[in-house]
């Protein structure tokens, strides 16, 4: 058995050449963001009557939803599968 162990040291050592390994590097995939839409401030809403304030808040909600959909469309390609 001792002879078999010594024989293991006699085998030639082969050295493989370096292998190129591709490493993913995170990069920003969004160059710019769309401008945030203008919304009505609280002071202006307080000065309006109830009907006008509700209509204005509803308009702001629709505008902000559209903005969120735009942002989600920009971010979707950046998500890793």
C-alpha positions in Angstrom: 0.0 0.0 0.0 2.8 2.4 0.8 4.2 1.8 -2.7 0.8 2.9 -4.2 0.9 6.1 -2.3 4.4 7.0 -3.5 3.4 6.2 -7.1 0.7 8.9 -6.8 3.4 11.5 -6.4 5.1 10.5 -9.7 2.2 11.4 -11.9 2.8 14.5 -14.1 1.0 17.6 -13.1 -0.8 19.3 -16.0 -1.5 23.0 -15.7 -4.4 24.3 -17.7 -4.3 27.6 -19.4 -6.4 30.4 -17.9 -10.0 30.3 -18.8 -11.9 33.5 -19.6 -15.0 33.9 -17.3 -17.7 36.4 -18.1 -18.9 38.1 -15.0 -22.0 40.2 -15.2 -21.5 43.8 -14.0 -24.5 45.8 -13.0 -25.0 49.0 -15.0 -27.7 51.6 -14.9 -30.2 50.8 -17.6 -32.2 54.0 -17.3 -30.5 57.1 -18.5 -33.1 59.6 -17.4 -36.5 59.7 -15.7 -39.5 61.6 -17.0 -40.3 64.8 -15.1 -42.8 64.4 -12.2 -46.2 65.8 -13.2 -47.4 68.9 -11.5 -50.2 68.3 -8.9 -52.3 70.7 -6.9 -50.9 71.7 -3.5 -52.8 71.5 -0.3 -53.2 75.2 0.1 -54.9 75.5 -3.3 -57.2 72.5 -2.5 -58.2 74.1 0.8 -59.2 77.3 -1.0 -61.5 75.4 -3.4 -65.1 74.5 -2.8 -65.7 70.8 -2.2 -66.8 70.0 -5.8 -63.8 71.6 -7.4 -61.5 70.0 -4.8 -62.8 66.5 -5.5 -62.5 67.0 -9.3 -59.0 68.3 -8.9 -57.9 65.4 -6.7 -59.4 63.0 -9.2 -57.5 64.6 -12.0 -54.3 64.5 -10.0 -54.9 60.8 -9.2 -55.3 60.0 -12.9 -52.2 62.0 -13.8 -50.1 60.2 -11.1 -51.4 56.8 -12.2 -50.3 57.5 -15.8 -46.9 58.6 -14.4 -46.5 55.4 -12.4 -47.3 53.4 -15.5 -44.6 55.2 -17.4 -42.1 54.6 -14.7 -43.0 50.9 -14.5 -42.6 50.6 -18.3 -39.1 52.1 -18.0 -38.1 49.8 -15.1 -39.5 46.6 -16.5 -36.6 45.9 -18.9 -34.1 46.4 -16.0 -35.6 43.6 -14.0 -33.7 40.3 -14.0 -35.8 37.3 -15.1 
